[in-house]
Amino acid sequence: MRIAFSSPRIAVLAMLVAAFGAISTVDSARAANPLELNFWLSGPRYDGQKGECWQALHAVSAQFAQKESTYWNSNLRITGFADVREVAFRPWESPNGAYNAIPRRFCTASAMISDGHPRLVRYSIIEDGGFAGTGLSSGVEWCVVGLDRNWAYGRNCRAAMP
């Protein structure tokens, strides 16, 4: 059976739709189709499998040091963590009605800062949360209580928690 298209635009559109359809039918456990990330297409398929809280500590420590030196001209570093624990886990479809929410694991830890003061760190691990969903960054959002100088996460880093 041959299908004739009335214009080249329709033919190109049909090929694109067929290509997207072929790519999106792959049955794998990955979080989302690369062409679906941050687009309106059929939507991402999250698996809700996030790392444990302790696995994000290196990213928090490295990003904290970079932020302090770049934006605040400070030599503060995180020298260690203690009391690492999960506060909440929000899967893709949670019972509280947050359908299609991006899965994330909320955690807290006590961090020893190089100035000698222990501070609370609130952070979340986000599925496909890297730059534009590509994994080019860690997918970890964090806030150190008392060192969020521009209050990006609000008073006492409240916005970093569920």
DSSP file (Angstrom, degrees, kcal/mol; ACC not computed):
  #  RESIDUE AA STRUCTURE BP1 BP2  ACC     N-H-->O    O-->H-N    N-H-->O    O-->H-N    TCO  KAPPA ALPHA  PHI   PSI    X-CA   Y-CA   Z-CA
    1    1 A M              0   0    0      0, 0.0     2,-0.5     0, 0.0     0, 0.0   0.000 360.0 360.0 360.0 128.4    0.0    0.0    0.0
    2    2 A R        -     0   0    0      2,-0.0     2,-0.6     0, 0.0     0, 0.0  -0.884 360.0-153.4-108.2 133.5    1.4    3.3   -1.0
    3    3 A I        -     0   0    0     -2,-0.5     2,-0.5     2,-0.0     0, 0.0  -0.921   9.8-154.7-107.6 122.7    0.5    6.5    0.8
    4    4 A A        -     0   0    0     -2,-0.6     2,-0.4     2,-0.0    -2,-0.0  -0.820   4.7-151.0 -98.6 132.6    0.8    9.7   -1.3
    5    5 A F        -     0   0    0     -2,-0.5     6,-0.0     1,-0.1     4,-0.0  -0.835  10.9-142.1-103.7 141.6    1.4   13.0    0.5
    6    6 A S  S    S+     0   0    0     -2,-0.4    -1,-0.1     1,-0.1     3,-0.0   0.711  83.0  18.0 -76.6 -20.0    0.1   16.2   -1.0
    7    7 A S  S  > S-     0   0    0      1,-0.1     4,-1.6    -3,-0.0     3,-0.2  -0.989  73.7-118.0-147.9 156.3    3.1   18.3    0.1
    8    8 A P  H  > S+     0   0    0      0, 0.0     4,-2.5     0, 0.0     5,-0.2   0.815 112.4  61.6 -63.2 -29.3    6.7   17.7    1.1
    9    9 A R  H  > S+     0   0    0      1,-0.2     4,-2.6     2,-0.2     5,-0.2   0.924 103.9  47.3 -63.3 -43.4    5.9   19.3    4.5
   10   10 A I  H  > S+     0   0    0     -3,-0.2     4,-2.5     2,-0.2    -1,-0.2   0.888 111.1  52.4 -65.9 -37.8    3.3   16.7    5.3
   11   11 A A  H  X S+     0   0    0     -4,-1.6     4,-2.0     2,-0.2    -2,-0.2   0.923 111.4  45.8 -63.5 -44.2    5.8   14.0    4.3
   12   12 A V  H  X S+     0   0    0     -4,-2.5     4,-2.4     2,-0.2    -2,-0.2   0.914 112.7  50.8 -64.7 -42.7    8.5   15.4    6.6
   13   13 A L  H  X S+     0   0    0     -4,-2.6     4,-2.5     1,-0.2    -2,-0.2   0.905 109.2  51.1 -61.2 -41.8    6.0   15.8    9.4
   14   14 A A  H  X S+     0   0    0     -4,-2.5     4,-2.2     1,-0.2    -1,-0.2   0.889 109.9  49.8 -63.6 -39.2    4.9   12.1    9.0
   15   15 A M  H  X S+     0   0    0     -4,-2.0     4,-2.4     2,-0.2    -2,-0.2   0.905 111.0  49.3 -66.8 -40.5    8.5   10.9    9.1
   16   16 A L  H  X S+     0   0    0     -4,-2.4     4,-2.8     2,-0.2     5,-0.2   0.922 111.3  49.0 -63.8 -43.7    9.2   12.9   12.3
   17   17 A V  H  X S+     0   0    0     -4,-2.5     4,-2.4     1,-0.2    -2,-0.2   0.913 112.2  49.0 -62.1 -41.9    6.1   11.6   13.9
   18   18 A A  H  X S+     0   0    0     -4,-2.2     4,-2.3     2,-0.2    -1,-0.2   0.898 111.5  49.7 -64.3 -40.2    7.1    8.0   12.9
   19   19 A A  H  X S+     0   0    0     -4,-2.4     4,-2.2     2,-0.2    -2,-0.2   0.932 112.3  46.6 -65.4 -45.4   10.6    8.6   14.3
   20   20 A F  H  X S+     0   0    0     -4,-2.8     4,-2.4     1,-0.2    -2,-0.2   0.899 112.7  51.1 -62.5 -39.8    9.4    9.9   17.6
   21   21 A G  H  X S+     0   0    0     -4,-2.4     4,-0.7    -5,-0.2    -1,-0.2   0.897 109.9  48.8 -64.7 -40.4    6.9    7.0   17.9
   22   22 A A  H  < S+     0   0    0     -4,-2.3     3,-0.4     1,-0.2    -1,-0.2   0.890 114.0  46.3 -67.0 -38.6    9.6    4.5   17.2
   23   23 A I  H >< S+     0   0    0     -4,-2.2     3,-1.1     1,-0.2    -2,-0.2   0.887 110.7  52.0 -70.9 -38.2   11.9    6.0   19.8
   24   24 A S  H 3< S+     0   0    0     -4,-2.4    -1,-0.2     1,-0.2    -2,-0.2   0.578  97.9  66.4 -79.0  -7.9    9.2    6.3   22.5
   25   25 A T  T 3<  +     0   0    0     -4,-0.7     2,-0.3    -3,-0.4    -1,-0.2   0.450  68.1 120.3 -91.8   1.1    8.1    2.7   22.2
   26   26 A V    <   -     0   0    0     -3,-1.1     2,-1.2    -4,-0.2    -3,-0.0  -0.500  59.9-143.1 -65.8 125.6   11.4    1.3   23.6
   27   27 A D        +     0   0    0     -2,-0.3     2,-0.3     2,-0.0    -1,-0.1  -0.698  47.4 132.3 -95.3  86.2   10.5   -0.6   26.7
   28   28 A S        -     0   0    0     -2,-1.2    -2,-0.0     2,-0.1     0, 0.0  -0.818  63.9-117.8-128.1 170.8   13.4    0.1   29.0
   29   29 A A  S    S+     0   0    0     -2,-0.3    18,-0.1     3,-0.0    -2,-0.0   0.340  70.5 123.0 -92.4   7.0   13.7    1.1   32.7
   30   30 A R  S    S-     0   0    0      1,-0.1    -2,-0.1    16,-0.1     3,-0.1  -0.245  73.3-111.3 -68.9 163.4   15.4    4.4   32.0
   31   31 A A  S    S-     0   0    0      1,-0.2    14,-0.8    15,-0.1     2,-0.3   0.902  82.1 -18.9 -66.0 -45.1   13.8    7.5   33.2
   32   32 A A        -     0   0    0     12,-0.2    -1,-0.2    14,-0.1     5,-0.0  -0.993  68.3 -92.0-160.4 157.7   12.8    9.1   30.0
   33   33 A N    >>  -     0   0    0     -2,-0.3     3,-1.7    10,-0.2     4,-1.0  -0.564  40.4-125.3 -68.9 135.2   13.4    9.1   26.2
   34   34 A P  T 34 S+     0   0    0      0, 0.0     3,-0.3     0, 0.0    -1,-0.1   0.824 111.3  52.7 -57.0 -31.2   16.0   11.7   25.4
   35   35 A L  T 34 S+     0   0    0      1,-0.2     6,-0.2   -15,-0.1   -15,-0.0   0.668 107.0  53.9 -78.1 -14.6   13.7   13.4   23.0
   36   36 A E  T X4 S+     0   0    0     -3,-1.7     3,-1.9     4,-0.1    -1,-0.2   0.656  77.7 114.2 -91.6 -17.0   11.0   13.7   25.6
   37   37 A L  T 3< S-     0   0    0     -4,-1.0     3,-0.1    -3,-0.3     4,-0.0  -0.358  95.5  -8.2 -61.8 125.7   13.0   15.4   28.2
   38   38 A N  T 3  S+     0   0    0      1,-0.2    -1,-0.3    -2,-0.1     2,-0.3   0.733 114.6 106.5  60.1  26.7   11.7   18.9   28.9
   39   39 A F  S <  S-     0   0    0     -3,-1.9    -1,-0.2     1,-0.0     4,-0.1  -0.794  78.0-118.3-125.8 172.6    9.3   18.7   26.0
   40   40 A W  S    S+     0   0    0     -2,-0.3    -4,-0.1    -3,-0.1    -3,-0.1   0.379  73.6 115.4 -91.1   2.5    5.6   18.3   25.7
   41   41 A L  S    S-     0   0    0     -6,-0.2    -5,-0.1     1,-0.2    -3,-0.0   0.551  95.8 -44.2 -57.1-141.5    5.6   15.0   23.8
   42   42 A S  S    S-     0   0    0      1,-0.2    -1,-0.2     0, 0.0    -2,-0.1   0.533  93.1-111.2 -74.9  -2.4    4.2   11.9   25.4
   43   43 A G        -     0   0    0     -7,-0.1   -10,-0.2    -4,-0.1    -1,-0.2   0.165  35.9 -65.4  92.7 151.6    5.9   12.7   28.7
   44   44 A P        -     0   0    0      0, 0.0     2,-0.7     0, 0.0   -12,-0.2  -0.342  34.6-139.4 -72.8 152.9    8.8   11.1   30.6
   45   45 A R        -     0   0    0    -14,-0.8     2,-0.2   -15,-0.1    -2,-0.0  -0.876  24.3-164.8-111.7  95.5    8.6    7.7   32.1
   46   46 A Y        -     0   0    0     -2,-0.7   -15,-0.1     1,-0.1   -16,-0.1  -0.561  17.1-161.3 -81.9 143.9   10.2    7.9   35.5
   47   47 A D        -     0   0    0     -2,-0.2    -1,-0.1   -18,-0.1     3,-0.1   0.566  29.3-134.3 -99.2 -10.4   11.3    4.7   37.3
   48   48 A G        +     0   0    0      1,-0.2     2,-1.1    55,-0.1    56,-0.1   0.611  57.5 139.2  71.9  11.4   11.5    6.4   40.7
   49   49 A Q        +     0   0    0     54,-0.0     2,-0.3    42,-0.0    -1,-0.2  -0.761  25.3 168.8 -93.2  97.6   14.9    4.7   41.4
   50   50 A K        -     0   0    0     -2,-1.1     3,-0.1     1,-0.1    54,-0.1  -0.762  36.1-101.2-107.7 154.9   17.0    7.3   43.1
   51   51 A G        -     0   0    0     -2,-0.3    -1,-0.1     1,-0.1    74,-0.1  -0.158  45.3 -91.2 -66.3 166.1   20.3    6.9   44.9
   52   52 A E    >   -     0   0    0      1,-0.1     3,-1.1    34,-0.0     4,-0.4  -0.320  39.9-103.6 -74.6 163.4   20.5    6.8   48.6
   53   53 A C  G >  S+     0   0    0      1,-0.3     3,-1.4     2,-0.2     4,-0.3   0.870 118.4  56.3 -58.4 -40.9   21.2    9.9   50.6
   54   54 A W  G >  S+     0   0    0      1,-0.3     3,-1.0     2,-0.2     4,-0.3   0.755  95.3  68.0 -66.5 -22.5   24.8    9.2   51.2
   55   55 A Q  G <  S+     0   0    0     -3,-1.1     4,-0.3     1,-0.2    -1,-0.3   0.689  97.6  51.9 -72.3 -16.8   25.5    8.9   47.5
   56   56 A A  G <> S+     0   0    0     -3,-1.4     4,-2.2    -4,-0.4    -1,-0.2   0.482  81.8  92.6 -95.6  -3.6   24.9   12.6   46.9
   57   57 A L  H <> S+     0   0    0     -3,-1.0     4,-2.6    -4,-0.3     5,-0.2   0.863  82.5  53.3 -63.5 -37.0   27.2   13.9   49.6
   58   58 A H  H  > S+     0   0    0     -4,-0.3     4,-2.6    -3,-0.2    -1,-0.2   0.920 109.9  48.5 -63.6 -42.2   30.2   14.3   47.3
   59   59 A A  H  > S+     0   0    0     -4,-0.3     4,-2.6     2,-0.2     5,-0.3   0.914 111.9  49.3 -63.6 -42.6   28.1   16.4   44.9
   60   60 A V  H  X S+     0   0    0     -4,-2.2     4,-2.3     2,-0.2    -2,-0.2   0.938 113.2  46.9 -61.0 -46.9   26.9   18.6   47.7
   61   61 A S  H  X S+     0   0    0     -4,-2.6     4,-2.1     2,-0.2    17,-0.3   0.919 114.9  45.1 -62.6 -46.1   30.4   19.1   49.0
   62   62 A A  H  X S+     0   0    0     -4,-2.6     4,-2.1     1,-0.2    -1,-0.2   0.916 115.1  46.8 -66.7 -43.3   31.9   19.9   45.6
   63   63 A Q  H  X S+     0   0    0     -4,-2.6     4,-2.5    -5,-0.2    -1,-0.2   0.863 110.4  53.7 -68.3 -34.8   29.1   22.3   44.6
   64   64 A F  H  X S+     0   0    0     -4,-2.3     4,-2.7    -5,-0.3     5,-0.2   0.942 109.5  47.6 -62.8 -47.3   29.2   24.1   48.0
   65   65 A A  H  X S+     0   0    0     -4,-2.1     4,-2.1     1,-0.2     5,-0.2   0.902 113.5  48.2 -61.5 -41.4   33.0   24.7   47.6
   66   66 A Q  H  X S+     0   0    0     -4,-2.1     4,-2.5     2,-0.2     5,-0.3   0.920 112.7  47.7 -66.0 -43.4   32.5   26.0   44.1
   67   67 A K  H  X>S+     0   0    0     -4,-2.5     4,-2.5     1,-0.2     5,-0.9   0.922 111.7  50.4 -64.4 -43.8   29.6   28.3   45.0
   68   68 A E  H  X5S+     0   0    0     -4,-2.7     6,-2.1     1,-0.2     4,-0.9   0.921 116.5  39.9 -61.9 -44.5   31.4   29.7   48.0
   69   69 A S  H  <5S+     0   0    0     -4,-2.1     4,-0.4     4,-0.2    -1,-0.2   0.877 121.2  42.6 -74.7 -36.0   34.6   30.5   46.0
   70   70 A T  H  <5S+     0   0    0     -4,-2.5    -2,-0.2    -5,-0.2    -3,-0.2   0.943 128.8  20.3 -76.2 -48.8   32.8   31.8   42.9
   71   71 A Y  H  <5S+     0   0    0     -4,-2.5    -3,-0.2    -5,-0.3    -2,-0.1   0.785 134.4  30.1 -96.7 -29.6   30.0   33.9   44.3
   72   72 A W  S  <<S-     0   0    0     -4,-0.9    -3,-0.2    -5,-0.9    -4,-0.1   0.381  91.3-127.8-115.4   3.9   31.0   34.8   47.9
   73   73 A N        +     0   0    0     -4,-0.4     2,-0.3    -6,-0.2    -4,-0.2   0.908  62.5 142.6  49.7  47.3   34.9   34.9   47.6
   74   74 A S        -     0   0    0     -6,-2.1    -1,-0.2    -9,-0.1    -2,-0.1  -0.880  55.4-148.4-121.2 148.8   35.0   32.5   50.5
   75   75 A N        +     0   0    0     -2,-0.3    -6,-0.1    -3,-0.1    39,-0.1   0.213  51.3 138.4 -97.4  14.3   37.3   29.6   51.3
   76   76 A L        +     0   0    0    -12,-0.1     2,-0.3    -8,-0.1    -8,-0.2  -0.340  26.6 176.5 -63.8 139.9   34.6   27.7   53.2
   77   77 A R        -     0   0    0     -9,-0.1    37,-2.6    -2,-0.0     2,-0.6  -0.955  35.3-114.3-138.0 155.3   34.5   23.9   52.5
   78   78 A I  E     -A  113   0A   0     -2,-0.3    35,-0.2   -17,-0.3     3,-0.1  -0.854  29.8-177.7 -89.9 121.8   32.5   21.0   53.9
   79   79 A T  E     -     0   0A   0     33,-3.1     2,-0.3    -2,-0.6    34,-0.2   0.634  59.4 -14.5 -97.9 -15.7   35.0   18.8   55.7
   80   80 A G  E     -A  112   0A   0     32,-1.0    32,-2.7     2,-0.0     2,-0.3  -0.970  54.8-130.8-176.3 164.4   32.7   16.0   56.7
   81   81 A F  E     +A  111   0A   0     -2,-0.3     2,-0.3    30,-0.2    30,-0.2  -0.922  19.9 174.3-126.8 151.8   29.1   14.8   57.2
   82   82 A A  E     +A  110   0A   0     28,-2.4    28,-3.1    -2,-0.3    -2,-0.0  -0.954  60.0  29.4-146.7 164.5   27.2   13.1   60.0
   83   83 A D  E    S-     0   0A   0     -2,-0.3     2,-0.4    26,-0.2    -1,-0.1   0.868  70.1-177.7  52.7  44.8   23.6   12.0   60.8
   84   84 A V  E     +     0   0A   0     25,-0.2     2,-0.3    -3,-0.1    25,-0.2  -0.601  13.4 157.4 -74.4 126.8   22.7   11.5   57.1
   85   85 A R  E     -A  108   0A   0     23,-2.5    23,-2.4    -2,-0.4     2,-0.4  -0.998  43.4-111.2-152.3 154.7   19.1   10.5   56.8
   86   86 A E  E     -A  107   0A   0     -2,-0.3    21,-0.3    21,-0.2     3,-0.1  -0.692  23.1-177.8 -84.4 135.9   16.2   10.5   54.5
   87   87 A V  E     -     0   0A   0     19,-3.2     2,-0.3     1,-0.4    20,-0.2   0.797  65.8 -15.0 -99.2 -41.8   13.3   12.8   55.3
   88   88 A A  E     -A  106   0A   0     18,-1.5    18,-3.2     2,-0.0     2,-0.4  -0.989  49.6-147.0-159.8 156.1   10.9   11.9   52.5
   89   89 A F  E     -A  105   0A   0     -2,-0.3    16,-0.2    16,-0.2    -3,-0.0  -0.996   9.7-166.4-129.7 126.9   10.6   10.2   49.2
   90   90 A R  E     -A  104   0A   0     14,-3.1    14,-1.8    -2,-0.4     4,-0.1  -0.897  12.9-161.7-114.3 101.3    8.3   11.4   46.5
   91   91 A P        -     0   0    0      0, 0.0     3,-0.4     0, 0.0    10,-0.2  -0.087  39.7 -87.9 -72.3-179.4    7.8    8.8   43.7
   92   92 A W  S    S+     0   0    0      1,-0.3     9,-1.0     8,-0.1     2,-0.6   0.913 122.5  26.0 -59.0 -46.3    6.5    9.6   40.3
   93   93 A E  S    S-     0   0    0      6,-0.2    -1,-0.3     7,-0.2     6,-0.2  -0.880  85.2-170.8-120.9  98.2    2.8    9.2   41.3
   94   94 A S    >   -     0   0    0     -2,-0.6     3,-1.5     4,-0.5     4,-0.2  -0.524  33.0-117.5 -91.8 157.4    2.5    9.8   45.0
   95   95 A P  T 3  S+     0   0    0      0, 0.0    -1,-0.1     0, 0.0     4,-0.1   0.693 107.3  70.8 -66.0 -18.3   -0.6    9.1   47.1
   96   96 A N  T 3  S-     0   0    0      2,-0.1     3,-0.1     1,-0.1    -2,-0.0   0.316 119.8-100.2 -84.8  12.3   -1.0   12.8   48.0
   97   97 A G  S <  S+     0   0    0     -3,-1.5     2,-1.9     1,-0.1    -1,-0.1   0.568  77.6 138.3  89.8   9.2   -2.1   13.5   44.4
   98   98 A A    >   -     0   0    0     -4,-0.2     3,-1.6     2,-0.0    -4,-0.5  -0.393  34.7-178.5 -84.7  62.1    1.2   14.9   43.0
   99   99 A Y  T 3   +     0   0    0     -2,-1.9    -6,-0.2     1,-0.3     3,-0.1  -0.369  65.0  12.6 -65.6 139.2    0.7   13.1   39.7
  100  100 A N  T 3  S+     0   0    0     -8,-0.5    -1,-0.3     1,-0.3     2,-0.2   0.615  88.4 149.1  67.0  15.9    3.5   13.5   37.2
  101  101 A A    <   -     0   0    0     -3,-1.6    -1,-0.3    -9,-1.0     3,-0.0  -0.537  58.1-103.7 -72.4 146.4    5.8   15.1   39.8
  102  102 A I        -     0   0    0     -2,-0.2    -1,-0.1    -3,-0.1   -12,-0.1  -0.571  42.5-108.5 -72.0 129.0    9.4   14.4   39.2
  103  103 A P        +     0   0    0      0, 0.0    24,-2.4     0, 0.0     2,-0.3  -0.312  49.2 167.9 -60.7 136.7   10.6   11.7   41.6
  104  104 A R  E     -AB  90 126A   0    -14,-1.8   -14,-3.1    22,-0.2     2,-0.5  -0.996  31.3-142.1-151.1 151.0   12.9   13.0   44.4
  105  105 A R  E     -AB  89 125A   0     20,-2.1    20,-2.5    -2,-0.3     2,-0.4  -0.966  19.3-149.8-113.7 123.8   14.4   11.9   47.6
  106  106 A F  E     +AB  88 124A   0    -18,-3.2   -19,-3.2    -2,-0.5   -18,-1.5  -0.807  24.2 170.3 -97.9 133.2   14.7   14.5   50.4
  107  107 A C  E     -AB  86 123A   0     16,-3.4    16,-2.5    -2,-0.4     2,-0.3  -0.904  20.5-156.6-137.8 161.7   17.5   14.2   52.9
  108  108 A T  E     +AB  85 122A   0    -23,-2.4   -23,-2.5    -2,-0.3     2,-0.3  -0.957  13.4 173.4-134.4 158.2   19.3   16.0   55.7
  109  109 A A  E     - B   0 121A   0     12,-1.8    12,-3.3    -2,-0.3     2,-0.6  -0.979  33.8-116.6-156.2 156.1   22.8   15.8   57.1
  110  110 A S  E     -AB  82 120A   0    -28,-3.1   -28,-2.4    -2,-0.3     2,-0.4  -0.888  35.7-161.4 -95.9 125.2   24.9   17.6   59.6
  111  111 A A  E     -AB  81 119A   0      8,-3.6     8,-2.9    -2,-0.6     2,-0.7  -0.896  14.9-140.1-112.5 136.3   28.0   19.1   57.9
  112  112 A M  E     -AB  80 118A   0    -32,-2.7   -33,-3.1    -2,-0.4   -32,-1.0  -0.852  24.6-152.7 -91.6 120.7   31.2   20.2   59.5
  113  113 A I  E >   -A   78   0A   0      4,-1.8     3,-2.5    -2,-0.7   -35,-0.2  -0.628  25.4-112.9 -94.6 152.9   32.3   23.4   57.8
  114  114 A S  T 3  S+     0   0    0    -37,-2.6   -36,-0.1     1,-0.3    -1,-0.1   0.625 113.7  68.5 -63.2 -12.4   35.9   24.4   57.6
  115  115 A D  T 3  S-     0   0    0    -38,-0.2    -1,-0.3     2,-0.2   -39,-0.0   0.451 119.4-107.3 -83.5   1.0   35.2   27.4   59.9
  116  116 A G  S <  S+     0   0    0     -3,-2.5    -2,-0.1     1,-0.3    -4,-0.0   0.421  82.3 119.8  92.8  -0.9   34.6   24.9   62.7
  117  117 A H        -     0   0    0     -4,-0.1    -4,-1.8    -5,-0.0     2,-0.3  -0.844  58.1-136.5-101.6 129.0   30.8   25.2   62.9
  118  118 A P  E     -B  112   0A   0      0, 0.0     2,-0.3     0, 0.0    -6,-0.2  -0.646  29.3-176.2 -77.9 139.8   28.5   22.3   62.3
  119  119 A R  E     -B  111   0A   0     -8,-2.9    -8,-3.6    -2,-0.3     2,-0.4  -0.971  27.9-109.7-137.6 151.8   25.5   23.2   60.1
  120  120 A L  E     -B  110   0A   0     -2,-0.3    25,-2.8   -10,-0.2     2,-0.5  -0.642  27.9-158.1 -80.9 133.8   22.4   21.4   58.8
  121  121 A V  E     -BC 109 144A   0    -12,-3.3   -12,-1.8    -2,-0.4     2,-0.5  -0.965   4.2-166.5-112.9 127.1   22.4   20.6   55.1
  122  122 A R  E     +BC 108 143A   0     21,-2.8    21,-1.9    -2,-0.5     2,-0.3  -0.957  22.1 157.4-111.9 128.8   19.0   20.0   53.4
  123  123 A Y  E     -BC 107 142A   0    -16,-2.5   -16,-3.4    -2,-0.5     2,-0.4  -0.970  27.8-149.6-149.2 162.0   19.1   18.5   50.0
  124  124 A S  E     -BC 106 141A   0     17,-2.8    17,-2.2    -2,-0.3     2,-0.6  -0.990  12.8-140.6-135.8 145.7   17.1   16.5   47.5
  125  125 A I  E     -BC 105 140A   0    -20,-2.5   -20,-2.1    -2,-0.4     2,-0.5  -0.929  25.8-160.6-105.6 122.6   18.1   14.0   44.8
  126  126 A I  E >   -B  104   0A   0     13,-3.2     3,-1.6    -2,-0.6     2,-0.3  -0.888  18.6-121.6-115.2 130.1   16.1   14.5   41.7
  127  127 A E  T 3  S-     0   0    0    -24,-2.4    12,-0.1    -2,-0.5   -77,-0.1  -0.522  99.9  -3.1 -69.3 131.2   15.5   12.0   38.9
  128  128 A D  T 3  S+     0   0    0     -2,-0.3    -1,-0.3     1,-0.1    11,-0.1   0.838  94.1 140.4  54.3  36.6   16.8   13.5   35.6
  129  129 A G    <   +     0   0    0     -3,-1.6    10,-0.4     9,-0.2     3,-0.2   0.346  29.7 108.6 -93.7   7.4   17.5   16.7   37.5
  130  130 A G  S >  S-     0   0    0      8,-0.2     3,-2.5     1,-0.2     2,-0.2  -0.063  91.1 -46.3 -71.2-177.5   20.8   17.6   35.7
  131  131 A F  G > >S-     0   0    0      1,-0.3     3,-2.1     2,-0.2     5,-0.5  -0.325 128.3 -16.5 -56.0 117.5   21.1   20.5   33.3
  132  132 A A  G 3 5S-     0   0    0      1,-0.3    -1,-0.3    -3,-0.2    -2,-0.1   0.754 120.4 -69.7  54.2  28.4   18.1   20.2   31.0
  133  133 A G  G < 5S+     0   0    0     -3,-2.5    -1,-0.3     1,-0.1    -2,-0.2   0.638 110.6 117.2  72.4  14.1   17.6   16.7   32.1
  134  134 A T  T < 5S-     0   0    0     -3,-2.1    -2,-0.1    -5,-0.1    -1,-0.1   0.589  82.4-116.7 -93.4 -10.4   20.7   15.5   30.4
  135  135 A G  T   5S+     0   0    0     -4,-0.1    -3,-0.1    -7,-0.1    -6,-0.1   0.582  75.9 129.4  84.9   8.5   22.8   14.3   33.3
  136  136 A L  S   <S+     0   0    0     -5,-0.5     2,-0.3     2,-0.0    -4,-0.1   0.683  75.7  32.4 -73.0 -16.0   25.4   17.0   32.7
  137  137 A S  S    S-     0   0    0     -6,-0.1    -7,-0.2     0, 0.0    -8,-0.1  -0.754 101.5 -93.5-128.6-177.6   25.1   18.0   36.3
  138  138 A S        -     0   0    0     -2,-0.3    -8,-0.2     2,-0.1    -9,-0.2   0.718  37.1-129.7 -77.4 -23.8   24.4   16.0   39.4
  139  139 A G        +     0   0    0    -10,-0.4   -13,-3.2     1,-0.3     2,-0.5   0.774  66.6 127.9  76.5  25.0   20.6   16.4   39.8
  140  140 A V  E     -C  125   0A   0    -15,-0.2     2,-0.4   -11,-0.1    -1,-0.3  -0.970  41.3-166.8-118.4 127.0   21.1   17.4   43.5
  141  141 A E  E     +C  124   0A   0    -17,-2.2   -17,-2.8    -2,-0.5     2,-0.3  -0.938  20.9 170.4-108.2 136.6   19.6   20.5   45.0
  142  142 A W  E     -C  123   0A   0     -2,-0.4     2,-0.3   -19,-0.3   -19,-0.2  -0.939  22.6-167.1-145.3 162.0   21.0   21.6   48.4
  143  143 A C  E     -C  122   0A   0    -21,-1.9   -21,-2.8    -2,-0.3     2,-0.6  -0.947  15.3-145.1-152.7 131.4   21.0   24.3   50.9
  144  144 A V  E >   -C  121   0A   0     -2,-0.3     3,-2.2   -23,-0.2     4,-0.3  -0.887  30.6-122.0 -99.1 117.4   23.3   24.8   54.0
  145  145 A V  T 3  S+     0   0    0    -25,-2.8   -25,-0.2    -2,-0.6    10,-0.1  -0.380  97.3  16.4 -62.2 127.2   21.3   26.4   56.8
  146  146 A G  T 3  S+     0   0    0     -2,-0.1    -1,-0.3     2,-0.1     9,-0.0   0.221 118.9  68.3  93.6 -13.7   22.9   29.7   57.8
  147  147 A L    <   +     0   0    0     -3,-2.2     2,-1.5     1,-0.1    -2,-0.2   0.175  61.0 105.4-122.5  16.5   25.0   29.9   54.6
  148  148 A D    >   +     0   0    0     -4,-0.3     3,-1.8     1,-0.2     9,-0.1  -0.667  48.9 176.2 -90.4  77.6   22.2   30.6   52.1
  149  149 A R  T 3  S+     0   0    0     -2,-1.5    -1,-0.2     1,-0.3    -2,-0.0   0.756  73.4  42.5 -64.4 -29.1   23.2   34.2   51.9
  150  150 A N  T 3  S-     0   0    0     -3,-0.2    -1,-0.3     4,-0.0     4,-0.1   0.325 105.7-124.9 -99.1   9.2   20.8   35.2   49.2
  151  151 A W    X   +     0   0    0     -3,-1.8     3,-1.3     1,-0.1    -2,-0.1   0.840  52.7 157.3  52.5  40.7   17.9   33.2   50.8
  152  152 A A  T 3  S+     0   0    0      1,-0.3    -1,-0.1     2,-0.1     3,-0.1   0.811  79.1  37.7 -61.9 -29.5   17.3   31.3   47.6
  153  153 A Y  T 3  S-     0   0    0      1,-0.3     6,-2.7    -5,-0.1     7,-0.4   0.187 117.4-116.7-107.1  14.5   15.6   28.6   49.7
  154  154 A G    X   -     0   0    0     -3,-1.3     3,-1.8     3,-0.2    -1,-0.3  -0.111  62.1 -16.8  78.8-179.8   14.0   30.9   52.1
  155  155 A R  G >  S-     0   0    0      1,-0.3     3,-1.3     2,-0.2     4,-0.1  -0.367 136.8  -2.8 -62.0 130.6   14.5   31.2   55.9
  156  156 A N  G 3  S-     0   0    0      1,-0.3    -1,-0.3    -2,-0.1   -11,-0.1   0.772 121.7 -75.6  55.8  30.5   16.4   28.2   57.3
  157  157 A C  G X  S+     0   0    0     -3,-1.8     3,-1.5   -13,-0.1    -1,-0.3   0.812  81.4 156.5  57.4  34.7   16.3   26.5   53.8
  158  158 A R  G X   +     0   0    0     -3,-1.3     3,-1.5     1,-0.3    -4,-0.2   0.835  65.3  60.8 -61.7 -33.5   12.6   25.7   54.1
  159  159 A A  G 3  S+     0   0    0     -6,-2.7    -1,-0.3     1,-0.3    -5,-0.1   0.621  92.6  67.4 -72.0 -10.3   12.1   25.5   50.4
  160  160 A A  G <  S+     0   0    0     -3,-1.5    -1,-0.3    -7,-0.4    -2,-0.2   0.485  94.0  72.1 -85.3  -2.1   14.7   22.7   50.1
  161  161 A M    <         0   0    0     -3,-1.5   -37,-0.1    -4,-0.2   -39,-0.0  -0.677 360.0 360.0-110.2 165.3   12.4   20.3   52.0
  162  162 A P              0   0    0      0, 0.0    -3,-0.1     0, 0.0    -4,-0.0   0.512 360.0 360.0 -66.4 360.0    9.1   18.6   51.0
